[in-house]
Amino acid sequence: MDFTSIASGDRGSVAPEICAAYAVDGVTPSCALRPSTPEQVAEMLKYAAARGLAVIPCGNGTKLGLGAPPQRYDAALCLRDLNRATYYEPDDLVASVEPGMTLGMLQQMLGEHRLWLPLDPAGGDRATIGGILAANSAGPLRLRYGGPRDMVLGMKIATPEGKIVKTGGRVVKNVAGYDLAKLLIGSYGTLGVIVEATLKLYPRIATRTTWTIEMESFASAREFRRRLLASPLRPLRAVLLNAAARTLADSGGGEGVESSGPEIVVEAGGSERVLTRYQTELGALAAGINATINRREDSAARGVWARVADFGNWVTRECHAACVLRAALPIAAAEDFLERTEAEGRDDGWQLAGAAQLGVGVVEVGFSPNPEPRIPSLATIEKLRRAAATLGGSTVVAHCPHDLKSKLDVWGPPGDDFETMRSLKAAWDPKSTLTPGRFVGGL
């Protein structure tokens, strides 16, 4: 296939050995594209659609493992060269950036004006803005600031028709086209390719402090979570780690002191007066539930937050976890789910590391390493999925080996909105040019 006629210089394709770097679930494309302008992205998509070719957009690859194996995969569309800020007005708290800009690059730019984008997605600073938005990826900071959908004011989107569609604007109260941008965020690149995003920015918090609250049981953790969320306190983020995740997070994946009970980790920001108030009020919230509170302001605390925010990638890469499940649950069900998954795991000979984003309803569970490397059975995974379903939630298999992924539906049963999703896919991408088969229900 020859895309070079619509790419500048020799950037249209790369050697086969380089294409292997863009493999998805064991499938390697025959071509990799490196557009340098939004217009080139649109032309490449139009070219592919006209010839029935399948394209998967990517940036730094932090999200490529998400989703089902591709039904077809002819070309990787690498957006790393689209990494510029096209508009930046610090006084208005607005910036427009291209999809290949990494979160780290953006934060460095914003930091010069004491601003930031309060997201802690999977992939951390390596994650690109396009990947974060396409996967709607957000970590525990969602408790205070919301997710990507709350920070996008407008977009430019390249479609398989070769068009660039604009939605929204550069002012906070502009709602024109909001629903269109909302559709693209979390669509995993199945409808169009984001080529620019206009983002709402926030003043950077100068001083941040972390507290760890060691618990005797999930019952104690449940009570503390209830008290915290009902209190006037507004922490930046809060997570519940079970004993296995706590041991791994504190040790960075290496050998650490075995933890015996769950732990809640809370981060707050502000003046020293505000942080002193947090110290006092967290102590009051923990009264009578046999909890031990420790204040931490060291680099180890920052490391724990980085590992928790990137939980799925971290336990897979550093701790060699065989499989990671992500559950979306009612906020009040986090402790019950972690307790049930621990019991189910023990029954099947697994130790499960779990992290729950408190006040958000997202829980991630990883199958921890065993003396003998092995892959969890389909029966074990289904047990955990049933546990989430009985609590009113659903699960996605976020990470697992290719051999296992080919035997299960990583997304689970489609929801009631699936026909709407199918109609949108047919309208936006009628020839299934973009990531065919990777999303819910084989979209």
C-alpha positions, 0 to 999 in steps of 0.5 A: 500500500502506498500512502506516500503520495499524501505524506510529506517527504519520506514520512508516509511509511516506515520499514517493516521492522519498525512497524513491529513497534506498532503491533496490537495484540500480536497483529503487526501493520504493514505500514506506519504513517507519521503525519505532521499536520491535521490535514495530512491526517484527514487525507490519510484517513480518506485514502484508507477508507476509499481502499477498504484499509484499516487504521489504528491511531496511536501516540506513545502506545500507552493505550494500545493494549486496551480493547479487543484484538483488531479484526483488521489492521493495515496501517498505524497512524502515529500522531507523535509529530502533531505535538504543538500548542496551537493556542495558549492564553494563560490569563484566560486559562485556555490552551489548544494542543495537538494530540501528540503532545504528551501530558508531561510536555503540557504540564511543563509548558503550563508550569511556567505560568503556575497552571496545570491540567489536573489529570493523572491518567494511565501512562502518566506523563508519557500519555498523549493528550489524544490518547487520554481523550480517546480513552477518557483516561483519568485517575484519582484526581477525578474526585476533585476535578472531574475527568477529560470530558469536564476539561475539553472546551472544543475539538478538531476531528479528522474523519474518514471522509477526509474532513476536519470537523470543528466543535466547541470553542475557546471560552469556558461557557461555550456549549456549542458542539459539546455533545459532539466532543463528548461522543469522541471522548471515550470512543477509543478512536472508533469515530474519528481522530482528534487532531486538536483539543482546546482545554480548560486549565487550572491554577497549580496548587503549590503545596500538596500533602499525602496522608496514609490511613492504615485500617484493620479491616474493610469495614473500617475503611468503609466507615472512614470513606463514608465519613470523608465523603460526607465531611466538608473536606475536599481532598484532591484524591483518595484511594483505597488499597487492599493489603496486596496493593499496599505492599506493592505500592509502598515497595515500588514493585520490589520486596517490601514489608508485608501489609496486613490490612487495607489502607486509604491514601488521601492527598490535599493541597493548599496553604499550611493552615489548610493542611493543618486543618486536614491533619486535625479533621482526618484524625477526627474522622478516624476516631473510634475505627482503629485507624493509624494516620501518618502524614507524608510529604516525601518523594515516596508519597509521590511515587505511590500516587504515580503507581496508583494512577497508572495501576494497570500499566504498572502492575502489568509491567513492573510486577508482571501481573497476568491480568488486570480488571477495571470495574465501574461500580456504585461509589458505596460498593468499592469495599465490598468488591475488593473484599469479594475479589480477595475471597474469590482469588484465594479460592482459585489460588491467586493473590489479588492486588486492588485499588479503588478510587474513592468517590469515583466508583472505579476499582482496578484489580490485578492478579499478582505474581505467583511463584509459578507464572500462570494465566488466570482461567476464564472461570476465575475472571467470570467470578470477578465479573459476576461479583461486580454485576451483583453490586450493580457494576460492570467490568472491563479486562484492561490488560491480559495476554493475547492468548487469553484475550482471544478467548473472552470479550474484554468489554463484557455485554454491551449496554442498552445504548449499544444500538445508538453506538452502532448507528453512530459508528455507521454514520461516522465510519461506514467502512470501519476504517478506524480500529475495526472490532476493538470496541464494545460489541465488535465496533 
